[in-house]
Amino acid sequence: MIVKLLDYRKEFPILDTCTYMVSHSLGAMPRGVHARLAEFANLWESRGVLAWSDAWWRLSLTVGDTLGGIFGAPPGSVCMHQNVSVCESIVASSLDFSRKRNKVVYTQMNFPSVMYVWEERKRYGARIHVVPSDDGIHIDLQRLLDAIDEETLIVPISHVLFKSAFIVDAAAVVDKAHRVGALVMLDMYQSVGTVPVNVTDLGVDFATGGSVKWLCGGPGAGYLYVRPDLQPQFTPAVTGWAAHAQPFAFETGQLRPADGIARYLHGTPQVTPLYQALPGYELVLAAGVAHIRAKSMRQTARMIEQALARGWKINSPMDAARRGGTVVINVPHSEAVAAELVARKFIVDHRPGAGIRIAPHFYTTDDECDAVIAEIGTILDTRAYEPHLSAARAGH
């Protein structure tokens, strides 16, 4: 079967109005979101409180099963939450840091929000070991592996780094961690939907991510995977009535945890974002992540080649096999250049210390990849970024 990824362009209305190259930050909205949100509204309107028993109460689990199909998670191993910080907090709250095995190992290139979660575990006895990056692009795998020892409790790392799109060798990390008795929590936010990943094959203990980016699911639909055999072994302290074995018995006192992945829920579920996220999942499943990945590798290489020919610095891995879906280009006054690109309806973003982040996705044409590189050149040649420099100075 030949998959024509550009056939999916019609499903994303924003592509008619701009060159959308920011799926590493917020994926384009599928037109099917309108119908899904109407379904939610109609159910609420027509069924009122009965909507909970009709569909809403178990939506965190049924949507989790749909999403899990993208990254190889078996049914009953994924539950939905608001965001990754909540998911990592749930896992962190399950762990005992009062013993000798209390070390948490992650890298300097993790997303800051999850660093905050683990840093706060110091108050419960956690010892934090942060593996540095020498260049702000890569992580030295051996240095990371050497930091994981018999006193390590958990290794919460990013699969694809948000600043540079470097792919960490998750299989090697899991192998080392398990050999010394440590757990691994894999943040897949920048991989799922553009880089193939299979949590079952990897053997990761926990995994998390969100739907905002490559999954085109919008905000509010984070996910937590817990390896099925581990589910009974932990009882999160970050919890709530949805995690109770019989939530509608309204028992008081200590929680009696549910079986399976439901014990990793907490309070009343966030229903609307789960309706909103489904069209993106369905499109990614239909397109196939392997097809998306092949196209992404080709298009990111195309843009890198053109940028290097102009003498610009690339703050992403040169090896396509180690690069996620984003190209990071650093040019003079890159923040101001990014602002001018957006003003010209080339939607990208900028990260301090990295540069302009540009992300083609399965709905992106080669002409759009060429056009954004050419536009950066035009902006630099004509110094069209200067008004943005003045605005930035005035802001300070």
N, C-alpha and C positions, 0 to 999 in steps of 0.2 A: 504493500500500500504506500503510495507516494503522498506524503503530507505536505501541503502547500501552506506554509505558515502565514504568508501574506493574505491568504483568504480570510484570516481572522481580523484583519484591519477594520472591517465594517462593523465589528462588535464594539469598537472603542471610539465614541463620538469626538473626543478631544483631538484625535489625529486629523480631523478636518480643519482645525483652527490653528495648529501650531506644529512645530517639530518637537515631539515629546521625547526627551532623552534623560529622564530622571526616575526610571523605574526602580533604581536602587534606593530611592527615598519614598516615593509614592507611585505605585503602578497606576496606569490609566484605568479609569472606571469603565467596566463593561456596561453596555446598554441594558443588559438583563437585570441590573441592580434595581431599576425602576419597578419591574414586575415583582421582584422578590420583596421589596419594601411595601409594595401595594398588598402583597399576600399577607404580610405581617399586619398591616393596618386593617385589612378586611377581616382578618381573624379576630383581632382585638375588638373591632367595631361590632361584629356579628355574634361573637361568642363570649365576650367579656372575660370574666374570671375562669370560665370553662376552657379558655385557650391554654391554660397551664396544663391541664390533663390531656387536651387534644395533642399538643406538640411541644409547648415551650419548656416544660420541666426537664425533659430529657435531651433538649437540643444541644446542650454542651457536650453530650456524648455522641449523639448521632452525627452532628457536624464533624466532631473529632474523627469518627470512623471514615467519613468521606475524605477529609484532609489527609488522614494517615495513609490512604492509598497512594498519595503522591510520593511519600518517602519510606515506603516499605514497612509501615507499622501495622501489626495485625489488629483486627477489630477488638475493641475493649482495652486499648492501650493509650489512647489520646483523649484528653479532655480540654475544653476551651476555657480561656480566661481573658481578662482585659488586656494584658500585655506581658512582656517578658519579665519585667521587674517583679510582677506578682508571681509568675511561675517560678522564678529562681528563689523568691522569698519562701514559697511553699516548700521547695526542696530543702533550702537552708534550714528551715524551721524543723525539719524532720531529723536533723543530724545532732549527734552528741559531741560537743567540742571539749568536754571536761576531761578527756583521757589523753594519753600520749599521742595517739593518732588524731591530731587536730589541725593538721596543716592543709591550707587551701592554696592550690597552685593555679595561677592563671597568667595571662600575658599582658604586657603594657598596652597592647593593641586591642584589648577587649573594648566593647562599647562602655562608656563611662557609667551609664545607668546601672549595669549589672555589677560593676566594681563597687558601687555604693552599697549594694545589697550585701556583698560578701565582706566588705570592710566593716560594716556594722555588726557582723558576727564576732568581731573582736571582743565585744562586751560579754560574750558567752564563752570566751576562751579560744577562739580561732586564731591561728597564726597564719598570716598572709605572706605568700611568697610570689612576687611579681617578676616574671621573666621579661627582661628588656628586649627591645628591638634596636639593632645597631644602626639601621638606616630609615626607620619609619615606614618601611614597606614590607619587609619580610620578618619572620620569626625563625631563629636558628633552632631547627628541630632537635638537635642533640642537646642543646642547652635546656630546652623545655623538658625533654625526657630525663635528663640528669637531675632536674629539680623534683621529679616525682619519686618519692622514696617510701620506706616502710612506715613513716610517720604521716604520710599524706592521706587525708580523708577523702577529698574530692578535688577534681580538676575541672572547673567550669570554664571552658574556652569557646571562642568563636571559631566556627568552621571556615568562614570566609571573613576576612578582616574588613571592617566598614570603611576604613580610610584608604586602603590600597587595593582591595580585592584579592589579596594573597590567600590562597587555599592552604590551610593547615592540614597536615597529614593526620587526620583523625584516627585512622586505623592504627598507626604507630603509637599514638597517644593512648588509645584504649588498650592495646596490647601491653604496653609498659605499666599502665595503671593497674590493670588486672593482675599482672604478675606480682605486684607488691601489695595487692589487697586494697587498692584505692578505687573510688568511683569516678565516673566521667559524666559531666553534664555538657552537652554540645549545643551551643547557640547556633541555630541554622538559619537565622533571619536573612542573611545575605546569600544563602545557597539554595534553599528550597524554591523551586520554580524556575531556576536557571542553571543550576549545577545538580546532576543526579546524585542522590544520597539515599542510602538504604539503612535505616537504623537497626534492622534485624541483622543484616550482614555485618555491620560494624560492631554490633554487640554493645552499643552504648547503653549506659544505665538510665540516664535521663536525657531528654532533648527538649528544646524549646525554640520558639520563634514567633513570628507574627505574620499577618496577612497584608500588611500595608504595602509591601514592596513588590517583589517579583510575582506574588500570587494574585495581585490586582484585587485584593479583597477589602481594602479600606481599613480604617482604624478600628480598634476595639475587639479584634479577634485574634488574640494570642493563643498559643497552644502549648500543652505540656504532654510529653510522652514519658511514660514510665515502663521500663522493661517488665513484661508480664510476671515473670517469676519473682521480681523484687517488690511488686505492689503490696503484698501483705506484710513486708518487713518494716515498713515505715509508717508512722502516724504523724502527719504534719501538725505543728502547733499553730500555724496560720490556717485556720479552718472556719467552718460555719455549718449551718444546718443542712446545706445541700450535700455535705459529706457524711451525714448521719445515716446509719443503717435503716432507720425508719423516720425520715424527716417529718412526716405528717402525724407522728405520734406525739410530737412536741414534748419529748422527755426533757426534764430539767437536769442540771448537774453536768457531769463530764460527758463528753461526746462518746457515743458508741459508733465507731467508724464503719462505714459501708464496706462491702467487699469490692475488690477490683479497683479500677481507675476512679470510680466515684469517690473514694476516700480522699482523693486529691482535689476535690472541689472545695468551695468555701461557702459564701453566702448566696443570695438570690442571683441567678445567672443573668448576664447581660444579653438579652434576647435579640434586640434589633441588629447589632453588628453581625450576628451569626446568619441571619437572613441575607444581609448585605454581602457577606463574604462568599457565599456559595457560587454565584456565577463565575467569579474568577477561578475558583478551584476547578469548576467543570471545564472551563476553557483550557486551563493548563493540562488537565488530564487528557482532554481530547487532542491537544497539540502534541503532547508527549515531551517530557523533559529532555530525553535524549536528543530529539530533533531540535528543541530550543537551544540546547547546549552547543550542538554542532554549528548552528547559525551564529550564536553569540561568539564563539571562538573565532569564527571567520571574520565577523564584522569588527570585533575589538582589535584583531590583528590589522585589519585594513586601516582603522583610524590611527593606530600606533605607528604604522609605517608612514602614513602621511604626516603625522606630527613630528616624527624624527627627521623626516626630510626637510622640515622647516627649522630644525635645530631646537625644538622644544624639549623640555625635560619630562620624562614619563615617570610618575610615582606609582606605577603598578608593575607587577612582575612581567618580564618579557616573555617568559615561557608560558604559552597559552594553557598548558596543562596545569599550571600552578596559579592561574588567574581566573577569578570569578567573572561576573558579567559586566564589570565596570572598568572604564579607562579613566585614570586620573592624570591630567595634564597640568603641569606647572609652567606658566608663562609669566612675564613681567606684569605686575599689577593684576594678578589672576582673579582676585575677588572682584575688582572693578570690571574686569573683562566679563566675568560671569554675570554680573548685574546687567551689563549692556546686552549680552546674549539673551537674557530673559526679556529685556525690553523689546528685543527684535523677534520675540516669540520662538526662540530656541530655548526650550525649558531644560536647564541644567541646574546644578548647585555647586557650592564651594565649601571646602573644609579647610580651616587654618592648618598650616603646616603640611598640607597635601597638595591642594590645587583645585582645578575644576573637575568635578566628577561628571562623567558622561556615560550613559547606559543605554545601549540599544536593547530592544527586547524582541520577542517573536513577531511583533507587529511592525517593526522598523524596517524601512527600505535601505538599500545600499546608498541611494541618492541622498537620503537624510544623513547618513554617516558622513558622506563626503561634504555635504553642505555645512554641517556644524564646524568641521575643521576649517573649511574655507572662510566661514564667517569669523572665526577667531582671528585668522590672518588679516582679514579686512579691518577688524576692530583695532588690532595692533598697528597696522600700517597707517591708519587714519587717525590714531590716537582718540578714537571715539569713546574710550573708557574714561577720559579725563573728568567729565562732569560727575561721574560716580566717585572719583577720588576726592573731588571738592566736597561732595555731599558727606563722605565718610569723615573728612576732617572736621566739617561743621558739626557732625554728630558727636565728635569727641570734645 
